[in-house]
Amino acid sequence: MVPQPSDPGVREPGPGIGVGTWAWGNQFLWGYDPRQDATLAACFQRAVQLGLSFFDTADSYGTGRLQGRSEQLLGEFAASLAPAQRLNLTLATKLAPFPWRLGRDGFRRAFAASQLRLRGKLDLVQLHWSTRRYAPWQEGPLLDGLGDLVQQGAVAAVGVSNMGPQRLRQVHGRLAQRGIPLRSLQIQLSLLCPGAVSSWGEDRGGVAAVCRELGIELIAYSPLALGLLGRPPGPLPPLPAGPRRLLWRRLWPGVQPLLEAMARIGSWHGATGDGVALNWCRAHGALPIVGLRTPAQAEQAAAALSWQLSPEERQTLDQLAFAAAAAGTRMPANPFESA
Ligand SMILES: NC(=O)c1ccc[n+]([C@@H]2O[C@H](COP(=O)([O-])OP(=O)(O)OC[C@H]3O[C@@H](n4cnc5c(N)ncnc54)[C@H](OP(=O)(O)O)[C@@H]3O)[C@@H](O)[C@H]2O)c1
């Protein structure tokens, strides 16, 4: 049977799926070790092979002697591709508004360093977080400097991260006065952090609605809640090392109804819960950037591109996510996120 447009199974293709690279250089949370580099390279190759083309990094991923490691690895891996394949990628970085980066030129050196580590392939530059809460004077000039980079043709597009509806409107307006589009907003969004797509909690109105209204792409970070939403329901799984251990232990009992529904819905699509978590973001119009470290994870992420949630399935998951959040089963908010 040819599906008709009224069929709930027929939907506009949602956004794709992107790749996050925070773990490629981060020891504290992700236990990075340079001996993992060959696996990370294989993960990158597999992701590209399977059609994942958006990669997110940051100049603060990797600290100390590993400073800029994620950008460096991404730049190296992308450089190993055939020119046409490399051209097809979108590499996005985030510049951190550290206290010593001040004024309109405050990002100039950081941008040049990122560009070098990424070997000249840098398509989107994002302000990593808002300084509105603790140094409101710092943000405007830095954003103006990012706008300059676009106007000078040094980078194609500018985005921001960790901003709520109010701040997003202001930033959009500031850039629009110069005729510079704000391409994207990157925020924490998952079934364990659904505030951005609902009228639930502090984020009333949902920043996703503002993105739709202003034509800003919404990018969902930590779509698997640091991997927790990729585990099947049941007894507590082996806990990861490091700070994630405490978080998983705390959230595990409360997340069971959600994980059970995800497993059930996933099984109707021949998929598992991780795919449901990613497609829930897509069903809300967001591009999930999932942190990947192995070729197998790249395959699992890419598999979610082949199907979509129905509106009813999305609604069921929304209800469970908002109920869990209201009961305190949710990810901690990013302290640098502004209203
Ligand atoms: N703008 C910001 O402030 C900000 C903040 C955080 C993150 N980000 C960006 O968002 C990206 C993604 O977020 P994230 O890395 O924090 O968390 P995430 O995507 O929610 O979780 C990533 C972790 O989930 C596990 N995983 C991956 N695929 C899986 C699968 N198919 N099934 C089960 N588990 C799977 C892996 O951990 P194991 O290998 O341990 O299983 C992986 O490291 C980051 O890499 C970064 O680029 C941005």
PDBQT file of the ligand as one rigid body, heavy atoms in Angstrom, charges set to zero:
ROOT
HETATM    1  N1  LIG A 401      27.536  22.697  24.668  1.00  0.00    +0.000 N 
HETATM    2  C1  LIG A 401      27.831  22.082  25.776  1.00  0.00    +0.000 C 
HETATM    3  O1  LIG A 401      27.980  22.704  26.849  1.00  0.00    +0.000 OA
HETATM    4  C2  LIG A 401      27.956  20.584  25.759  1.00  0.00    +0.000 A 
HETATM    5  C3  LIG A 401      27.895  19.853  26.964  1.00  0.00    +0.000 A 
HETATM    6  C4  LIG A 401      27.982  18.457  26.900  1.00  0.00    +0.000 A 
HETATM    7  C5  LIG A 401      28.137  17.832  25.667  1.00  0.00    +0.000 A 
HETATM    8  N2  LIG A 401      28.215  18.571  24.524  1.00  0.00    +0.000 N 
HETATM    9  C6  LIG A 401      28.385  17.918  23.194  1.00  0.00    +0.000 C 
HETATM   10  O2  LIG A 401      27.431  16.888  23.048  1.00  0.00    +0.000 OA
HETATM   11  C7  LIG A 401      28.076  15.652  22.741  1.00  0.00    +0.000 C 
HETATM   12  C8  LIG A 401      27.273  14.477  23.236  1.00  0.00    +0.000 C 
HETATM   13  O3  LIG A 401      26.991  14.553  24.601  1.00  0.00    +0.000 OA
HETATM   14  P1  LIG A 401      27.725  13.647  25.680  1.00  0.00    +0.000 P 
HETATM   15  O4  LIG A 401      28.930  13.043  25.074  1.00  0.00    +0.000 OA
HETATM   16  O5  LIG A 401      27.827  14.505  26.886  1.00  0.00    +0.000 OA
HETATM   17  O6  LIG A 401      26.665  12.538  26.084  1.00  0.00    +0.000 OA
HETATM   18  P2  LIG A 401      25.723  11.493  25.319  1.00  0.00    +0.000 P 
HETATM   19  O7  LIG A 401      25.804  11.671  23.861  1.00  0.00    +0.000 OA
HETATM   20  O8  LIG A 401      24.437  11.598  25.989  1.00  0.00    +0.000 OA
HETATM   21  O9  LIG A 401      26.410  10.126  25.776  1.00  0.00    +0.000 OA
HETATM   22  C9  LIG A 401      27.600   9.706  25.184  1.00  0.00    +0.000 C 
HETATM   23  C10 LIG A 401      28.008   8.345  25.734  1.00  0.00    +0.000 C 
HETATM   24  O10 LIG A 401      26.967   7.403  25.575  1.00  0.00    +0.000 OA
HETATM   25  C11 LIG A 401      27.495   6.114  25.337  1.00  0.00    +0.000 C 
HETATM   26  N3  LIG A 401      26.936   5.635  24.063  1.00  0.00    +0.000 N 
HETATM   27  C12 LIG A 401      27.150   6.098  22.813  1.00  0.00    +0.000 A 
HETATM   28  N4  LIG A 401      26.417   5.416  21.905  1.00  0.00    +0.000 NA
HETATM   29  C13 LIG A 401      25.712   4.513  22.608  1.00  0.00    +0.000 A 
HETATM   30  C14 LIG A 401      24.774   3.539  22.232  1.00  0.00    +0.000 A 
HETATM   31  N5  LIG A 401      24.397   3.365  20.970  1.00  0.00    +0.000 N 
HETATM   32  N6  LIG A 401      24.216   2.787  23.203  1.00  0.00    +0.000 NA
HETATM   33  C15 LIG A 401      24.553   2.963  24.501  1.00  0.00    +0.000 A 
HETATM   34  N7  LIG A 401      25.454   3.898  24.915  1.00  0.00    +0.000 NA
HETATM   35  C16 LIG A 401      26.025   4.651  23.969  1.00  0.00    +0.000 A 
HETATM   36  C17 LIG A 401      29.010   6.283  25.263  1.00  0.00    +0.000 C 
HETATM   37  O11 LIG A 401      29.555   6.044  26.560  1.00  0.00    +0.000 OA
HETATM   38  P3  LIG A 401      30.240   4.639  26.904  1.00  0.00    +0.000 P 
HETATM   39  O12 LIG A 401      31.225   4.438  25.807  1.00  0.00    +0.000 OA
HETATM   40  O13 LIG A 401      30.820   4.869  28.255  1.00  0.00    +0.000 OA
HETATM   41  O14 LIG A 401      29.124   3.637  26.893  1.00  0.00    +0.000 OA
HETATM   42  C18 LIG A 401      29.161   7.736  24.959  1.00  0.00    +0.000 C 
HETATM   43  O15 LIG A 401      30.393   8.252  25.336  1.00  0.00    +0.000 OA
HETATM   44  C19 LIG A 401      29.464  15.826  23.396  1.00  0.00    +0.000 C 
HETATM   45  O16 LIG A 401      30.387  14.889  22.903  1.00  0.00    +0.000 OA
HETATM   46  C20 LIG A 401      29.762  17.252  23.027  1.00  0.00    +0.000 C 
HETATM   47  O17 LIG A 401      30.183  17.347  21.695  1.00  0.00    +0.000 OA
HETATM   48  C21 LIG A 401      28.105  19.929  24.552  1.00  0.00    +0.000 A 
ENDROOT
TORSDOF 0
